[in-house]
Amino acid sequence: MFDVLFKRAFIVAVITDLTDFLFHFLFTNPMESLTYFVIKFLLAFFVAAALFSSGIYLKKIDYRKYIVIAAGLIFSTLMSIYYRAWELSEAGVPFGTRAPDIIGISRDTLLFPLIWWLGHALFFMMGVIAAIRLIKDKGIKKKR
């Protein structure tokens, strides 16, 4: 069980970080820092480990797609909280001004934070789906 949990969480973290890196590389300016990607990797790993070991995920097979969506939104929310706290405490910049610009999207619209929030949730969900498909869990009997 632990082996499967670790492998899945690791895959989620890698895919979340890689897709986010590609997003930033292709669609934002300036690029994020190494610290940002390290924090994102760690947060994705621990949120995925919590997801894959949670009772609700293990028992509610019919609702897993909704549980994965909720976990993605939770991950994105936690990352946003960290980012905003970092803006205010460490960087000493006004709230909401540190995030890189998304090419073609105005900062002055609701679309800007919505794309950030949903995009980062999507990167996490892609990692979860890949981890489930790549690492099969044959040792655990699933209950409905």
C-alpha positions as a Markdown table, in Angstrom:
| # | Residue | x | y | z |
|---|---|---|---|---|
| 1 | Met | 0.0 | 0.0 | 0.0 |
| 2 | Phe | 2.7 | 2.5 | 1.0 |
| 3 | Asp | 4.7 | 1.7 | -2.2 |
| 4 | Val | 1.6 | 2.5 | -4.4 |
| 5 | Leu | 0.8 | 5.6 | -2.4 |
| 6 | Phe | 4.3 | 7.0 | -2.7 |
| 7 | Lys | 4.6 | 6.2 | -6.4 |
| 8 | Arg | 1.2 | 7.8 | -7.2 |
| 9 | Ala | 1.9 | 10.9 | -5.1 |
| 10 | Phe | 5.3 | 11.3 | -6.7 |
| 11 | Ile | 3.8 | 11.0 | -10.2 |
| 12 | Val | 1.2 | 13.6 | -9.4 |
| 13 | Ala | 3.8 | 16.0 | -8.1 |
| 14 | Val | 6.0 | 15.6 | -11.1 |
| 15 | Ile | 3.2 | 16.0 | -13.6 |
| 16 | Thr | 1.7 | 18.9 | -11.7 |
| 17 | Asp | 5.1 | 20.7 | -11.7 |
| 18 | Leu | 6.0 | 19.9 | -15.3 |
| 19 | Thr | 2.7 | 21.1 | -16.7 |
| 20 | Asp | 2.8 | 24.2 | -14.6 |
| 21 | Phe | 6.4 | 24.9 | -15.7 |
| 22 | Leu | 5.3 | 24.5 | -19.4 |
| 23 | Phe | 2.4 | 26.9 | -18.7 |
| 24 | His | 4.7 | 29.5 | -17.2 |
| 25 | Phe | 7.3 | 29.0 | -19.9 |
| 26 | Leu | 4.8 | 29.4 | -22.8 |
| 27 | Phe | 2.1 | 31.7 | -21.5 |
| 28 | Thr | 3.4 | 33.9 | -18.7 |
| 29 | Asn | 5.9 | 36.6 | -18.1 |
| 30 | Pro | 8.1 | 36.7 | -16.0 |
| 31 | Met | 8.9 | 33.1 | -15.3 |
| 32 | Glu | 8.3 | 31.8 | -11.7 |
| 33 | Ser | 11.2 | 31.1 | -9.3 |
| 34 | Leu | 12.7 | 27.8 | -8.4 |
| 35 | Thr | 11.3 | 28.1 | -4.9 |
| 36 | Tyr | 7.8 | 28.4 | -6.4 |
| 37 | Phe | 8.2 | 25.1 | -8.2 |
| 38 | Val | 9.7 | 23.3 | -5.2 |
| 39 | Ile | 6.8 | 24.4 | -3.0 |
| 40 | Lys | 4.3 | 23.4 | -5.7 |
| 41 | Phe | 6.0 | 19.9 | -6.0 |
| 42 | Leu | 5.9 | 19.3 | -2.2 |
| 43 | Leu | 2.3 | 20.5 | -1.9 |
| 44 | Ala | 1.2 | 18.4 | -4.8 |
| 45 | Phe | 2.9 | 15.4 | -3.3 |
| 46 | Phe | 1.3 | 15.7 | 0.1 |
| 47 | Val | -2.2 | 16.6 | -1.2 |
| 48 | Ala | -2.0 | 13.6 | -3.5 |
| 49 | Ala | -0.8 | 11.3 | -0.7 |
| 50 | Ala | -3.7 | 12.6 | 1.4 |
| 51 | Leu | -6.1 | 12.0 | -1.5 |
| 52 | Phe | -5.0 | 8.4 | -2.3 |
| 53 | Ser | -5.0 | 7.4 | 1.4 |
| 54 | Ser | -8.3 | 9.0 | 2.4 |
| 55 | Gly | -11.2 | 6.8 | 3.3 |
| 56 | Ile | -13.6 | 8.7 | 1.1 |
| 57 | Tyr | -11.4 | 8.1 | -2.0 |
| 58 | Leu | -10.9 | 4.4 | -1.1 |
| 59 | Lys | -14.5 | 3.6 | -0.3 |
| 60 | Lys | -16.5 | 5.8 | -2.7 |
| 61 | Ile | -15.5 | 4.4 | -6.1 |
| 62 | Asp | -18.5 | 5.8 | -7.9 |
| 63 | Tyr | -17.7 | 9.3 | -6.8 |
| 64 | Arg | -14.0 | 9.3 | -7.4 |
| 65 | Lys | -14.1 | 11.7 | -10.3 |
| 66 | Tyr | -15.8 | 14.3 | -8.1 |
| 67 | Ile | -13.3 | 13.6 | -5.3 |
| 68 | Val | -10.4 | 14.2 | -7.7 |
| 69 | Ile | -12.0 | 17.4 | -8.9 |
| 70 | Ala | -12.4 | 18.6 | -5.3 |
| 71 | Ala | -8.8 | 17.6 | -4.5 |
| 72 | Gly | -7.6 | 19.6 | -7.5 |
| 73 | Leu | -9.5 | 22.7 | -6.3 |
| 74 | Ile | -8.2 | 22.2 | -2.8 |
| 75 | Phe | -4.7 | 21.9 | -4.1 |
| 76 | Ser | -5.0 | 25.1 | -6.1 |
| 77 | Thr | -6.6 | 27.0 | -3.2 |
| 78 | Leu | -3.8 | 25.9 | -0.9 |
| 79 | Met | -1.2 | 27.0 | -3.4 |
| 80 | Ser | -2.9 | 30.3 | -3.8 |
| 81 | Ile | -3.0 | 30.9 | -0.1 |
| 82 | Tyr | 0.8 | 30.1 | 0.1 |
| 83 | Tyr | 1.5 | 32.4 | -2.8 |
| 84 | Arg | -0.5 | 35.3 | -1.4 |
| 85 | Ala | 1.1 | 34.9 | 2.1 |
| 86 | Trp | 4.5 | 34.9 | 0.4 |
| 87 | Glu | 3.6 | 38.1 | -1.5 |
| 88 | Leu | 2.6 | 39.9 | 1.7 |
| 89 | Ser | 5.2 | 38.6 | 4.1 |
| 90 | Glu | 8.4 | 37.7 | 2.2 |
| 91 | Ala | 8.3 | 39.7 | -1.0 |
| 92 | Gly | 6.8 | 42.8 | 0.6 |
| 93 | Val | 4.7 | 43.6 | -2.5 |
| 94 | Pro | 1.1 | 44.7 | -2.6 |
| 95 | Phe | -1.5 | 41.9 | -2.6 |
| 96 | Gly | -2.1 | 40.4 | -6.1 |
| 97 | Thr | 0.8 | 42.2 | -7.9 |
| 98 | Arg | 3.4 | 39.4 | -7.9 |
| 99 | Ala | 1.7 | 36.9 | -10.1 |
| 100 | Pro | 3.2 | 36.8 | -13.6 |
| 101 | Asp | 1.1 | 38.2 | -16.4 |
| 102 | Ile | -0.7 | 35.7 | -18.5 |
| 103 | Ile | -0.1 | 36.6 | -22.2 |
| 104 | Gly | -3.3 | 37.9 | -23.7 |
| 105 | Ile | -5.3 | 38.0 | -20.5 |
| 106 | Ser | -5.9 | 41.4 | -18.7 |
| 107 | Arg | -5.1 | 41.4 | -15.0 |
| 108 | Asp | -8.1 | 43.7 | -14.5 |
| 109 | Thr | -10.7 | 41.0 | -15.2 |
| 110 | Leu | -12.1 | 38.2 | -13.2 |
| 111 | Leu | -10.9 | 35.8 | -15.9 |
| 112 | Phe | -7.3 | 36.3 | -14.7 |
| 113 | Pro | -7.5 | 34.8 | -11.2 |
| 114 | Leu | -10.1 | 32.3 | -12.5 |
| 115 | Ile | -7.6 | 31.0 | -15.1 |
| 116 | Trp | -4.9 | 30.7 | -12.4 |
| 117 | Trp | -7.1 | 28.8 | -10.0 |
| 118 | Leu | -8.7 | 26.4 | -12.5 |
| 119 | Gly | -5.5 | 26.0 | -14.5 |
| 120 | His | -3.5 | 24.9 | -11.4 |
| 121 | Ala | -6.3 | 22.6 | -10.3 |
| 122 | Leu | -6.3 | 21.1 | -13.8 |
| 123 | Phe | -2.6 | 20.4 | -13.7 |
| 124 | Phe | -3.1 | 18.6 | -10.4 |
| 125 | Met | -6.0 | 16.6 | -11.7 |
| 126 | Met | -4.0 | 15.6 | -14.8 |
| 127 | Gly | -1.3 | 14.2 | -12.5 |
| 128 | Val | -3.9 | 12.3 | -10.5 |
| 129 | Ile | -5.4 | 10.7 | -13.6 |
| 130 | Ala | -1.9 | 9.8 | -15.0 |
| 131 | Ala | -0.9 | 8.3 | -11.6 |
| 132 | Ile | -4.0 | 6.1 | -11.4 |
| 133 | Arg | -3.5 | 4.8 | -14.9 |
| 134 | Leu | 0.3 | 4.2 | -14.5 |
| 135 | Ile | 0.3 | 2.7 | -11.0 |
| 136 | Lys | -2.3 | 0.0 | -10.5 |
| 137 | Asp | -3.4 | -0.9 | -7.0 |
| 138 | Lys | -4.0 | -4.6 | -7.0 |
| 139 | Gly | -3.5 | -5.3 | -3.3 |
| 140 | Ile | -6.4 | -3.3 | -1.9 |
| 141 | Lys | -10.0 | -4.5 | -2.1 |
| 142 | Lys | -12.2 | -1.5 | -2.8 |
| 143 | Lys | -15.5 | -1.1 | -1.1 |
| 144 | Arg | -18.6 | 0.6 | -2.4 |
